[in-house]
Amino acid sequence: MKKLKYITSNPNILGGKPIFRGTRVAVCTILNFLAAGDSVETVIKNYPFLTRRHIREALGVAADLMDYEEKDIPA
């Protein structure tokens, strides 16, 4: 996996969940808002320290994690 510019993990912050650098906002929190139908604009309005680049990187990481072969996903 390539080095991430906007996402990091620290075992002392949120139990090591991936967060956006310089914040205590878990990446999964933002992904859950997007999955629930919130727009990128709404997310940025509610988290003004995030940019579209932060969100694109989070989506890219999520996509990389889901890049499994069909045989790897239980039916």
Rosetta constraint file for C-alpha pairs under 8 A:
AtomPair CA 4 CA 8 HARMONIC 7.19 0.50
AtomPair CA 4 CA 57 HARMONIC 7.67 0.50
AtomPair CA 6 CA 20 HARMONIC 5.60 0.50
AtomPair CA 6 CA 21 HARMONIC 5.47 0.50
AtomPair CA 6 CA 54 HARMONIC 5.75 0.50
AtomPair CA 6 CA 57 HARMONIC 7.08 0.50
AtomPair CA 7 CA 18 HARMONIC 6.46 0.50
AtomPair CA 7 CA 19 HARMONIC 5.61 0.50
AtomPair CA 7 CA 20 HARMONIC 4.51 0.50
AtomPair CA 7 CA 21 HARMONIC 5.39 0.50
AtomPair CA 7 CA 27 HARMONIC 7.68 0.50
AtomPair CA 7 CA 54 HARMONIC 7.77 0.50
AtomPair CA 7 CA 57 HARMONIC 7.72 0.50
AtomPair CA 7 CA 58 HARMONIC 7.48 0.50
AtomPair CA 8 CA 18 HARMONIC 5.54 0.50
AtomPair CA 8 CA 19 HARMONIC 5.57 0.50
AtomPair CA 8 CA 20 HARMONIC 6.20 0.50
AtomPair CA 8 CA 21 HARMONIC 5.73 0.50
AtomPair CA 9 CA 13 HARMONIC 7.64 0.50
AtomPair CA 9 CA 16 HARMONIC 5.36 0.50
AtomPair CA 9 CA 17 HARMONIC 5.94 0.50
AtomPair CA 9 CA 18 HARMONIC 4.58 0.50
AtomPair CA 9 CA 19 HARMONIC 5.95 0.50
AtomPair CA 10 CA 14 HARMONIC 7.82 0.50
AtomPair CA 10 CA 15 HARMONIC 7.44 0.50
AtomPair CA 10 CA 16 HARMONIC 4.78 0.50
AtomPair CA 10 CA 17 HARMONIC 7.32 0.50
AtomPair CA 10 CA 18 HARMONIC 7.61 0.50
AtomPair CA 11 CA 15 HARMONIC 5.16 0.50
AtomPair CA 11 CA 16 HARMONIC 3.81 0.50
AtomPair CA 11 CA 17 HARMONIC 7.55 0.50
AtomPair CA 12 CA 16 HARMONIC 6.37 0.50
AtomPair CA 13 CA 17 HARMONIC 7.42 0.50
AtomPair CA 13 CA 24 HARMONIC 6.98 0.50
AtomPair CA 14 CA 24 HARMONIC 7.32 0.50
AtomPair CA 14 CA 26 HARMONIC 7.65 0.50
AtomPair CA 17 CA 26 HARMONIC 6.48 0.50
AtomPair CA 17 CA 27 HARMONIC 7.91 0.50
AtomPair CA 18 CA 26 HARMONIC 5.82 0.50
AtomPair CA 18 CA 27 HARMONIC 5.79 0.50
AtomPair CA 18 CA 28 HARMONIC 7.70 0.50
AtomPair CA 19 CA 23 HARMONIC 6.85 0.50
AtomPair CA 19 CA 24 HARMONIC 6.24 0.50
AtomPair CA 19 CA 25 HARMONIC 5.43 0.50
AtomPair CA 19 CA 26 HARMONIC 4.24 0.50
AtomPair CA 19 CA 27 HARMONIC 5.10 0.50
AtomPair CA 20 CA 24 HARMONIC 7.09 0.50
AtomPair CA 20 CA 25 HARMONIC 6.06 0.50
AtomPair CA 20 CA 26 HARMONIC 6.62 0.50
AtomPair CA 20 CA 27 HARMONIC 6.38 0.50
AtomPair CA 20 CA 54 HARMONIC 7.51 0.50
AtomPair CA 25 CA 29 HARMONIC 7.08 0.50
AtomPair CA 26 CA 30 HARMONIC 7.11 0.50
AtomPair CA 27 CA 31 HARMONIC 6.33 0.50
AtomPair CA 27 CA 58 HARMONIC 6.49 0.50
AtomPair CA 28 CA 32 HARMONIC 5.92 0.50
AtomPair CA 29 CA 33 HARMONIC 6.43 0.50
AtomPair CA 30 CA 34 HARMONIC 6.37 0.50
AtomPair CA 30 CA 43 HARMONIC 7.24 0.50
AtomPair CA 30 CA 55 HARMONIC 7.82 0.50
AtomPair CA 31 CA 35 HARMONIC 6.03 0.50
AtomPair CA 31 CA 58 HARMONIC 7.38 0.50
AtomPair CA 31 CA 59 HARMONIC 7.39 0.50
AtomPair CA 32 CA 36 HARMONIC 6.06 0.50
AtomPair CA 33 CA 37 HARMONIC 6.59 0.50
AtomPair CA 33 CA 38 HARMONIC 5.49 0.50
AtomPair CA 33 CA 43 HARMONIC 7.41 0.50
AtomPair CA 34 CA 38 HARMONIC 4.90 0.50
AtomPair CA 34 CA 39 HARMONIC 6.30 0.50
AtomPair CA 34 CA 40 HARMONIC 7.11 0.50
AtomPair CA 34 CA 43 HARMONIC 7.86 0.50
AtomPair CA 38 CA 42 HARMONIC 6.21 0.50
AtomPair CA 38 CA 43 HARMONIC 6.87 0.50
AtomPair CA 39 CA 43 HARMONIC 6.40 0.50
AtomPair CA 40 CA 44 HARMONIC 6.17 0.50
AtomPair CA 40 CA 52 HARMONIC 7.37 0.50
AtomPair CA 40 CA 55 HARMONIC 7.72 0.50
AtomPair CA 41 CA 45 HARMONIC 6.07 0.50
AtomPair CA 42 CA 46 HARMONIC 6.22 0.50
AtomPair CA 43 CA 47 HARMONIC 5.91 0.50
AtomPair CA 43 CA 48 HARMONIC 8.00 0.50
AtomPair CA 44 CA 48 HARMONIC 5.02 0.50
AtomPair CA 44 CA 49 HARMONIC 7.47 0.50
AtomPair CA 44 CA 50 HARMONIC 5.88 0.50
AtomPair CA 44 CA 51 HARMONIC 6.45 0.50
AtomPair CA 44 CA 52 HARMONIC 7.75 0.50
AtomPair CA 50 CA 54 HARMONIC 5.94 0.50
AtomPair CA 50 CA 55 HARMONIC 7.45 0.50
AtomPair CA 51 CA 55 HARMONIC 6.60 0.50
AtomPair CA 52 CA 56 HARMONIC 6.03 0.50
AtomPair CA 53 CA 57 HARMONIC 6.12 0.50
AtomPair CA 54 CA 58 HARMONIC 6.31 0.50
AtomPair CA 55 CA 59 HARMONIC 6.19 0.50
AtomPair CA 56 CA 60 HARMONIC 6.07 0.50
AtomPair CA 57 CA 61 HARMONIC 6.19 0.50
AtomPair CA 58 CA 62 HARMONIC 6.24 0.50
AtomPair CA 59 CA 63 HARMONIC 6.10 0.50
AtomPair CA 60 CA 64 HARMONIC 6.13 0.50
AtomPair CA 61 CA 65 HARMONIC 6.21 0.50
AtomPair CA 62 CA 66 HARMONIC 6.33 0.50
AtomPair CA 63 CA 67 HARMONIC 6.26 0.50
AtomPair CA 68 CA 72 HARMONIC 6.03 0.50
AtomPair CA 68 CA 73 HARMONIC 7.12 0.50
AtomPair CA 69 CA 73 HARMONIC 7.23 0.50
